[in-house]
Amino acid sequence: MPKVSSLIVPYAAYLRVYEPLAAFPEPERGHWTRYARRTDLPSYQDELRRSLADLLPTPPVPVSVHESADAFVLESDGVVCVCPWRTRLRGWQALEELPEDFPEPVLDALLPPLLRRQAAQDYDRWLERNPDARPWIRTATWQVPINWFVLVADEEREYDEGGGEPPEAAPVLRYRTPMVQARRRVARGLRALREAMDEGPLIDGLVDVGRWLEEFHPRSVVELDYGGLVHAVPPGALAADHSAADVAEGIDALRHGDGAAAGAAYGRLVERWRAVRDRRSAN
């Protein structure tokens, strides 16, 4: 397993949407326009460090009291696009999901019940004022959900093996695709899955991510980033990881009624990601 700095946590992957500046109303558009001109734009590791810093005090701060004014920035076909962090909103949403990952005694030791109740009450009050709020970033720990791979294609894969000490020269594995392509692939994937099987978690997850994508500007860019998961996969296995190709092959096989080929593609995915989940259990 590659050497990892103590700052490289958690082992999380990210699904991000970068929207063009025109998608934002004023005065927010003006803020992001000025922000995008900065020469010291932060990385995902910077965001992670800031979030972890809130957990160091006693008692910890599970959700920041202020929303982040930062974002990730990229230029696509000459159009500047931004992906707001919305750290506070994502923190509330992550707290809601914690009981699925930890038994109650462990959760109580990590974050006392009183703090969790206060955060939940704050979130409820905030939602009453912001009923249409949604994050630009989704996070998955110790895995990349299969439905995320439906959005991208193998030819959009970007892999850099990195070098030196992380996080500055850590490996990178990500996909970027235009929003219109991502939506088209969701529609095609759902059609093939529904014709081949009954409703289930894979279909439900794809419906959910498809609805999320519909919330954004059609000229947005969708990014699937392995993030910290690159440190949970041996370098050779990471270089050979073509999960998006396996998912596309499986869906195409279902479309043509070839259950054996679909099963083989799914088996490769299960085997690849079982190794990552096993590391989670070992930790």
N, C-alpha and C positions, 0 to 999 in steps of 0.2 A: 504494500500500500504506500502511495507517495507520501513524502514528508509534508506535514501540514502545520501551519502556524496556528497557535491557539486562537487567533482572531478569525480563522476561517470556520465559522459556524453560523447558522446550522447547515445541515446537508439538505439544502432546499433548491428546488427548481422554480422558475418564474414564467408566467404567461403575461406579457405586457402588451398594451395598446398605446401606440404613439399617434396622437391626433395632430392634424395641421393647426397652425395658430388660428386660422380662420374659424375653427370649430368652437373657439372660446368666446364668450361674451365679454364686453368691457365691464369693469376695468381689469378683469383677469387676463384678457388677451395682452394688454399692455405690459402686465407683470411678466408674462412668459416671453414676450418679445425681447424685453430687456434682459431677462434671465438667460436666454439662449445665446446672447452675445458674450457671456462670461468666458474667460479663458481657463477658469479653474472648476469646470463642471465636475460634480461628484460621480463616483462609481457606485455599483451596488454594494461594494464592501463598505463604503462610507456610510451608506444608509444603514447597513447592518450594525456597524460600530455604534452609531447614535442610538439605535434601538436597544442594543445591549447595555449601553451606559445607563439607561433608565432602570435597569433591573439590579444595578449595583447598590443603590441606597438601601437603608433599612428603615421602614419597610420598602419593598420595591415599588416602582411606579409601573403598573401593568399597561396603562395607556397614557400617552402624553396628554397634558392638559391643553396643548396648543397643536393645531394642525400644521404639518410641514409646508413650507413655502418652496420646497425643492422639487426637482423633476429630472428625469433622464431626457436627453436631447439627441436627436439624429436628424440628418438631412436625407430625404428620399426624393430622387428626381428633381432636385432643386428646391424642394419644399421643406421648410423647417417644421419638424414635428416634435411634440413634447409628450412625455408620459409622467404626469404628476404622481408623486409618491403617495400622497394621502395616507400617511403613516398612522394617523390617529384612527381613521375609519377602519383601516385594515387591522389595527390592533384590537379594536372592539370585535371585529368579525372573527379574528383568531381566538379570542377568549371564548367565544361561543362554541368553537370547535374543540377546545381542549379536553372536555370530558370524553370525547371519542378516542383520545389518544392516551389518557392517563387514568388509572383507578383513583377514586376519590381521596384516599389517604395520601397518595403521592401528590395529587393536585393541591391538596390543602397545605402540604409542606412547601410546595413551590410558590403558591399564591394563596394567602389566607382567605377564607370564605368572605370575610368582611370586605376586603379589597375587591373581590370579584363581584359582590353584590353592588357595591358603590359604582363600579365601572359599568355594570349592566343597567343600572338606573340612569347614569349619565348618557348611555347610548340610547335608551328609550326616549329620553327628553330631546336628544339631538335629532333623532329620527322624526319626531313630531314636527320639527322645524325644517327638516330636509328629507321629505319622503321619497324623493327621486334619486337620492345619492347612490353612486356606484363607484367602485374602485377601478383604476386603470391597470392594476396589477393583481394577479392571482398567484398564490404560493402553494406549493405542494412539497412536503418534507419526505425524504427518503424514497422518492419515486417521481416519475413523470406520468401523470394519468394518461391512459391509452387514448382517451378522446382528444387530448391536446395534439397528439401526433396526426390526427385526421386533418388538422388545419393547414399542415405544411407538407412540402414535397422534398424528396431526397436531394434534388438538384439545388435546393435552397439552403442546404446544410453548410455551415461554416465551422471548420475545426482548426484550432491552433494548439499544438501540443505544449506551448509555453516553454518555460525554462527559467532556471534560477530559483530564487526563493519567492513563495507566494506572500501576499496576494498580487503583487505588481506584475509577476510574470507567470501567473497560474494558467493552466490549460483553459481553453474556451471551446464550448460546443453549443451552437445555437442555430436557430432557423429564423429567417425573416421573410414575410410574405405580404403582399398587398391585401388589404381588408376584403376587397371584392373576391379574391381568390380563396381566402379563408372561408368566407360565407358560402361560396359555391361548393367547396369541398364538404362543408358541413351538410348541405342539402343533399349532395350525392351520397355521402356516407349514410345519412339517415334513411334514404330511400332503399339502399342496398341492405342495411341491417333489418329494417322493418319487413322487407320481403322475405328475409331468410330466417328470422327468429321472432319469438314473442318479446314483449317489453321486458327490459332488464336493466341492470346498472349501467351497462355500456351505452344503451340508447338514452337512458335518463341523463347521464352525464353529458352526452353530446347535445341533447336538447337544451340543457342548462347553459352550456358554453355558447351555443348558437344564439340563444336569447340575449346573453351578455354582449356578444359582438354587435347585435343589432342596435345597441345603445350608442354606438360611436359613429363618427363621420365616415362616409364611404371611402374617403381618400386616406384613411389611417393606415398604419403599418402594424402588423401583428408580429410579435417576437416570442419565440419559445427559447428560453435560455436555461441550460442545465445548471447555471449558478454554482453553488457549493457542492452539488452532486458530483462534479468532476473529481472531487477529492475522495469520493466513496467508491470509485471505479478504477481498477488498475489501468495504467496508460495504454497498454495494448488493447484491452477490452474497450476502452473509450474510443480509440482510433477506429476500431472495427464496428462501433455502434451505429447502425443504420436503422433505428427503430421506426422512423417515419416510412422508410421503404417497406419494412415488414407490414406495417399497418395498411399501407396503400395496396400491397400485394394481397393481403387478406381480404380487404373490402372488394377488390376487383374479382377475386376468386368467388366470393359470395354472389356478386353480381352475375357471374356466369354459371352459378350452380355447382361449383367445384368445392364441395365441402372438405375434401382431403387436403387440397392446397391451402384453403383457409385455415384449417386446423394446424397445418405445419407452420404457417406464418405466426399464428397465435402462440404455438409452442416455443418458437424462438424468442418471442417477447417475454413469455413467462419465465423461461430459463434465465434470460439476461437479467431481468429485474428481481428475480428471486435472490441472486447473489447480493444485490444491494440491500434488500430487506433483511437478509441474514446478518449483515453488518450492523443493522439497527438493533437486532436482538442481542448481538454480542456486546453492544454498548449499553 
